[in-house]
Amino acid sequence: MRNHLLQFIFILCILLSTGCARKNFFTETPLTDTALHDQLHNKNSNTLDSVNIRAGEHYKRGFFHNLFWGKHYSAVWAAPVTVPVFRLEKEYGGLKIEKLGGGFQTTSITLSDKDGFMYAMRSLDKDPVSVLPTIWRKTFVANIIRNQTSAINPYGALVIPPMATAAKLPHSTPKVVYVQPNDSSFGEHTERFSDRVFMIENKFDDDGAVPESLGNAKAIVNSNKMLNKRFEKNTHHIDQQAFAKARLFDLFLNDWDRHEGQWEWAEYEEGEETIYRPIAKDRDNAFFKFNDGILTWLFSRNWAIRKFETFDEKYKDVYALAMNSKFIDERALSEVTAEDFQKLAKELQTALTDEVIEKAIRQFPDSVYALVGKDTEQKLKSRRDKLPEAAQEFYRILAKEPIIVGTDQEEKFEVKRLNDDETRVIVIRSDDKKKIYERTFNRAETQLITLYGLAEGDKFEVSGEVNKGITVAIVGGRGEDEIKDTSRVKSPGKQTIVYDTKRGTEIKGSKETKDKTGHDVRVHAFDREGF
């Protein structure tokens, strides 16, 4: 039924759209002064400090298009803004090119300075046409998809640093720059960067130096490396309180695209333990505005593209804001309680004062502030005030089916059914008997707790006699695991389920134990990276 409805809407979109694909969708130049554009094409200027640009005048549309597809931030994209001219040899004391990057939609490059600090420079505008099937790329559908880039506020990232600073969250400090036509300092990449507007910011990168702002951090690693280290050794841990605070800040900004690739991690040594603390990057989707057209409103419904949540005074759909981050949230927030989330939400409320928000919004260029400054400010103040409610909803989503993951070393998992409502999970490191995880779950919030032992020989013990309880799934993993279940839950159905290979697994079960062991190693598979 859902597929038929989506097909109907897609056909309707086609019928309501007119014209063929625009041969030149993007404007010839972002410069507002065409004479200057012609002049710079003939010869770059060594003395020009700044220029006036319009980041995306091509997003302006007429009444009919706006009615069905929405205006979004088209007026902001078309606003005249003064930006500095980028010069590779002068920026940040002089930069050199490290590597070309960018996904399907943007052009980007990694740069470094003389001290080894890294910088990311990526095009302000995007071209998402490559996400379409080839057959559609030369049709009017390409125009529609391209125009949805205007749902992003191109200058949104500029206002975030003052708020992140107040919240004591690590952050980059971006600025918008213009690259002159035929700037030869980009060498073989000259054509890709010529006559375009970019956002450049300091980059937290495992290939670069560690900035002083991160204190005594010994390194910076990406999510892939962090997760692999976390799952390899039980002396490596994620600072889940710090990540929870960072994720609440994401909700505050309405930044719905916070998947694992949007994070770097500062690595700290604290005694014998290694701690990873999060650093957010890429704020393109903060303040996203999508549902202001008839069709885009339909597309953003729960049964369609739910994650395209529009920035508003209220948190209308916290689940939508958490969809893209589900993988990393599950692995980095299982320790955080409802009380923790409320405490962190109130900390953010205290830090994000009216003065802080007002100062942050003033980082918009004047023309942009005139268009959306007061509205953005008002919405942020409202979202700050409602943050505890959003935090509670976010917690509720996470608490429903939490996962607790061990490592490739030996651990002991203790599950105690305390009463009809509460179940406590403890994880103990086998070599020194140190408790590395403890949390009590409530049946009103949690339906299923899944334990992953990963590698080596892990021990699992489930105990307690209750009338009702939470289902506990044990996924043993590689190695010779021991499962002992002496629990009893009087309500119908077995509440302890064991997934593992038959070989190398010892189960001392009770009537409560459901044996789902098999011969296929996929029975205990666990996704460590998510990429």
Secondary structure by P-SEA (a helix, b strand, c coil): caaaaaaaaaaaaaaacccccccccccccccccaaaaaaaaacccccccbbbbccccccccccccccccccccccccccbbbbbbbbccccccbbbbccccccccbbbbbbbcccbbbbbbbbccccccccccccccccaaaaaaaacccccccccccccaaaaaaacbbbbbbbbbbbcccccccccccccccccccccccccccccccccccccccccccaaaaaaaaaaccccccaaaaaaaaaaaaaaacccccccccbbbbbbbcccbbbbbbbbcccccccccccccaaaaaaaccccccccccccccccccccccccaaaaaaaccccccaaaaaaaaaaaaaaacaaaaaaaaacccaaaaaccaaaaaaaaaaaaaaaaaaaaaaaaaaacbbbbbbcccbbbbbbbcccccbbbbbbbccccccccbbbbbbcccccbbbbbbcccbbbbbbbbbcccccbbbbbccccbbbbbbccccccccccbbbbcccccccccccccccccccccccccccccccc
